[in-house]
């Protein structure tokens, strides 16, 4: 593996279909990027996203899918195209904090 990336990201639902996101990505070679972006959910559990990477000075667009496996947990898989870097495939776990209404 030439490149490895790990990240932590938070999403806040502005509406049922749109989120604002922020996080940090850690890359091989001690590169760290602040990540700002958003997601659009055209249908439940499928999203398209765009992110700016401050530190890598790049921009990515991609899409993904999530599968709930509990009241608060989801599995996510996604792919991103980075204009400066390359293409990445990611998998991860999501913890959903539900606000009481």
PyMOL commands that set and color helices and strands:
alter all, ss='L'
color gray80, all
select strands_A, chain A and resi 5-13+18-27+31-43+46-54+58-68+73-82+87-95
alter strands_A, ss='S'
color yellow, strands_A
deselect
rebuild
show_as cartoon
